[in-house]
Amino acid sequence: MFVDDEAVLVRLGHAMLAHLGYEVTGYTSSLKALRAFRDCPERFDVVITDQTMPILTGATLVEELRQVRPDIPIILCTGFSHTMDAEKARTLGVDAFVMKPGVTEELAVTIQQVLKKRAQQELW
């Protein structure tokens, strides 16, 4: 799942992740993303969300997703933010924190890392 309130970024994220071989479901509304997740939480292997969005911020979305499925790997992406940094993201239970712009290569590596880490945790 890829969530960002900017449609162009959702299209770019979708194209980049599809190119890397991932099946991507993109949302420009954090509320719609949350509804879809609640409807079928096992459909998603990882959630990538922006922080700064109307109605539900990325941080609030993370809290809601964790209530439904505590094990879902979550990557929080943001540009400059007065309210969010890597330490706060970790406190929320975010698996990885990526700064925008220019996240393409970093995001690809980060996705692989969080999925691998989660798979290893499931083995224990």
C-alpha positions as YAML, in Angstrom:
chain: A
units: angstrom
residues:
- id: 1
  name: MET
  ca: [0.00, 0.00, 0.00]
- id: 2
  name: PHE
  ca: [1.30, 3.43, -0.97]
- id: 3
  name: VAL
  ca: [-0.41, 6.47, 0.60]
- id: 4
  name: ASP
  ca: [0.24, 10.12, -0.27]
- id: 5
  name: ASP
  ca: [-2.22, 12.98, -0.70]
- id: 6
  name: GLU
  ca: [-0.42, 14.14, -3.85]
- id: 7
  name: ALA
  ca: [-1.71, 12.16, -6.84]
- id: 8
  name: VAL
  ca: [1.49, 12.67, -8.83]
- id: 9
  name: LEU
  ca: [3.53, 11.10, -6.03]
- id: 10
  name: VAL
  ca: [1.16, 8.15, -5.81]
- id: 11
  name: ARG
  ca: [1.55, 7.61, -9.58]
- id: 12
  name: LEU
  ca: [5.34, 7.89, -9.33]
- id: 13
  name: GLY
  ca: [5.48, 5.59, -6.31]
- id: 14
  name: HIS
  ca: [3.24, 3.08, -8.05]
- id: 15
  name: ALA
  ca: [5.36, 3.12, -11.21]
- id: 16
  name: MET
  ca: [8.63, 2.80, -9.29]
- id: 17
  name: LEU
  ca: [7.45, -0.04, -7.08]
- id: 18
  name: ALA
  ca: [5.75, -1.89, -9.95]
- id: 19
  name: HIS
  ca: [9.02, -1.62, -11.89]
- id: 20
  name: LEU
  ca: [10.75, -3.30, -8.93]
- id: 21
  name: GLY
  ca: [8.25, -6.16, -9.12]
- id: 22
  name: TYR
  ca: [5.84, -5.19, -6.35]
- id: 23
  name: GLU
  ca: [2.07, -5.23, -6.68]
- id: 24
  name: VAL
  ca: [1.02, -1.76, -5.56]
- id: 25
  name: THR
  ca: [-2.26, -0.30, -4.36]
- id: 26
  name: GLY
  ca: [-2.08, 3.48, -4.15]
- id: 27
  name: TYR
  ca: [-4.30, 5.91, -2.27]
- id: 28
  name: THR
  ca: [-4.46, 9.70, -2.25]
- id: 29
  name: SER
  ca: [-6.71, 9.61, 0.81]
- id: 30
  name: SER
  ca: [-5.48, 8.30, 4.13]
- id: 31
  name: LEU
  ca: [-9.10, 7.62, 5.13]
- id: 32
  name: LYS
  ca: [-9.70, 5.46, 2.05]
- id: 33
  name: ALA
  ca: [-6.42, 3.68, 2.66]
- id: 34
  name: LEU
  ca: [-7.43, 2.93, 6.25]
- id: 35
  name: ARG
  ca: [-10.84, 1.63, 5.12]
- id: 36
  name: ALA
  ca: [-9.23, -0.66, 2.55]
- id: 37
  name: PHE
  ca: [-6.77, -1.92, 5.13]
- id: 38
  name: ARG
  ca: [-9.51, -2.60, 7.67]
- id: 39
  name: ASP
  ca: [-11.55, -4.44, 5.01]
- id: 40
  name: CYS
  ca: [-8.70, -6.81, 4.16]
- id: 41
  name: PRO
  ca: [-5.55, -6.33, 6.27]
- id: 42
  name: GLU
  ca: [-3.87, -9.50, 5.01]
- id: 43
  name: ARG
  ca: [-3.95, -8.13, 1.46]
- id: 44
  name: PHE
  ca: [-0.98, -5.87, 2.22]
- id: 45
  name: ASP
  ca: [2.64, -6.86, 2.90]
- id: 46
  name: VAL
  ca: [3.95, -3.36, 3.63]
- id: 47
  name: VAL
  ca: [2.55, 0.16, 4.00]
- id: 48
  name: ILE
  ca: [4.40, 3.22, 2.74]
- id: 49
  name: THR
  ca: [2.80, 6.47, 3.85]
- id: 50
  name: ASP
  ca: [3.47, 10.16, 3.74]
- id: 51
  name: GLN
  ca: [3.39, 12.04, 7.04]
- id: 52
  name: THR
  ca: [1.76, 15.33, 6.06]
- id: 53
  name: MET
  ca: [-1.76, 14.64, 4.80]
- id: 54
  name: PRO
  ca: [-5.18, 16.16, 5.49]
- id: 55
  name: ILE
  ca: [-7.62, 14.51, 7.90]
- id: 56
  name: LEU
  ca: [-5.35, 11.62, 8.98]
- id: 57
  name: THR
  ca: [-1.63, 12.33, 9.18]
- id: 58
  name: GLY
  ca: [0.82, 9.54, 8.56]
- id: 59
  name: ALA
  ca: [1.38, 9.22, 12.31]
- id: 60
  name: THR
  ca: [-2.34, 8.83, 12.97]
- id: 61
  name: LEU
  ca: [-2.65, 6.35, 10.11]
- id: 62
  name: VAL
  ca: [0.22, 4.32, 11.61]
- id: 63
  name: GLU
  ca: [-1.57, 4.17, 14.97]
- id: 64
  name: GLU
  ca: [-4.81, 3.02, 13.31]
- id: 65
  name: LEU
  ca: [-3.06, 0.41, 11.17]
- id: 66
  name: ARG
  ca: [-1.22, -0.99, 14.19]
- id: 67
  name: GLN
  ca: [-4.54, -1.51, 15.99]
- id: 68
  name: VAL
  ca: [-5.74, -3.67, 13.11]
- id: 69
  name: ARG
  ca: [-2.51, -5.50, 12.37]
- id: 70
  name: PRO
  ca: [0.43, -4.90, 14.73]
- id: 71
  name: ASP
  ca: [2.86, -6.86, 12.55]
- id: 72
  name: ILE
  ca: [2.46, -4.86, 9.31]
- id: 73
  name: PRO
  ca: [5.78, -3.30, 8.19]
- id: 74
  name: ILE
  ca: [5.34, 0.47, 7.85]
- id: 75
  name: ILE
  ca: [7.62, 2.97, 6.14]
- id: 76
  name: LEU
  ca: [6.95, 6.64, 6.85]
- id: 77
  name: CYS
  ca: [8.12, 9.14, 4.21]
- id: 78
  name: THR
  ca: [8.19, 12.87, 4.70]
- id: 79
  name: GLY
  ca: [9.75, 16.06, 3.48]
- id: 80
  name: PHE
  ca: [10.75, 18.69, 5.99]
- id: 81
  name: SER
  ca: [8.59, 18.31, 9.09]
- id: 82
  name: HIS
  ca: [8.45, 20.19, 12.38]
- id: 83
  name: THR
  ca: [6.41, 17.39, 13.92]
- id: 84
  name: MET
  ca: [8.14, 14.20, 12.78]
- id: 85
  name: ASP
  ca: [11.68, 12.86, 12.79]
- id: 86
  name: ALA
  ca: [13.26, 9.40, 12.83]
- id: 87
  name: GLU
  ca: [13.15, 9.15, 16.63]
- id: 88
  name: LYS
  ca: [9.45, 10.04, 16.83]
- id: 89
  name: ALA
  ca: [8.73, 7.62, 13.99]
- id: 90
  name: ARG
  ca: [10.45, 4.79, 15.89]
- id: 91
  name: THR
  ca: [8.41, 5.65, 18.98]
- id: 92
  name: LEU
  ca: [5.25, 5.22, 16.89]
- id: 93
  name: GLY
  ca: [6.43, 1.79, 15.82]
- id: 94
  name: VAL
  ca: [7.39, 2.76, 12.29]
- id: 95
  name: ASP
  ca: [9.81, 0.24, 10.79]
- id: 96
  name: ALA
  ca: [11.67, 2.79, 8.66]
- id: 97
  name: PHE
  ca: [11.72, 6.56, 8.17]
- id: 98
  name: VAL
  ca: [12.65, 7.99, 4.75]
- id: 99
  name: MET
  ca: [13.08, 11.66, 3.89]
- id: 100
  name: LYS
  ca: [11.72, 13.06, 0.61]
- id: 101
  name: PRO
  ca: [12.59, 13.98, -2.11]
- id: 102
  name: GLY
  ca: [14.75, 11.56, -4.02]
- id: 103
  name: VAL
  ca: [13.64, 8.45, -2.18]
- id: 104
  name: THR
  ca: [13.56, 6.03, -5.12]
- id: 105
  name: GLU
  ca: [16.71, 4.01, -4.48]
- id: 106
  name: GLU
  ca: [16.54, 4.44, -0.71]
- id: 107
  name: LEU
  ca: [12.91, 3.35, -0.66]
- id: 108
  name: ALA
  ca: [13.64, 0.22, -2.70]
- id: 109
  name: VAL
  ca: [16.36, -0.83, -0.26]
- id: 110
  name: THR
  ca: [14.22, 0.10, 2.75]
- id: 111
  name: ILE
  ca: [11.29, -2.03, 1.55]
- id: 112
  name: GLN
  ca: [13.57, -5.04, 1.17]
- id: 113
  name: GLN
  ca: [15.02, -4.45, 4.65]
- id: 114
  name: VAL
  ca: [11.70, -4.14, 6.49]
- id: 115
  name: LEU
  ca: [10.22, -7.17, 4.73]
- id: 116
  name: LYS
  ca: [13.33, -9.24, 5.49]
- id: 117
  name: LYS
  ca: [13.33, -8.13, 9.13]
- id: 118
  name: ARG
  ca: [9.64, -8.97, 9.51]
- id: 119
  name: ALA
  ca: [10.14, -12.40, 7.90]
- id: 120
  name: GLN
  ca: [12.99, -13.15, 10.30]
- id: 121
  name: GLN
  ca: [10.83, -12.15, 13.27]
- id: 122
  name: GLU
  ca: [8.11, -14.54, 12.10]
- id: 123
  name: LEU
  ca: [10.62, -17.40, 12.11]
- id: 124
  name: TRP
  ca: [11.30, -16.92, 15.81]
...
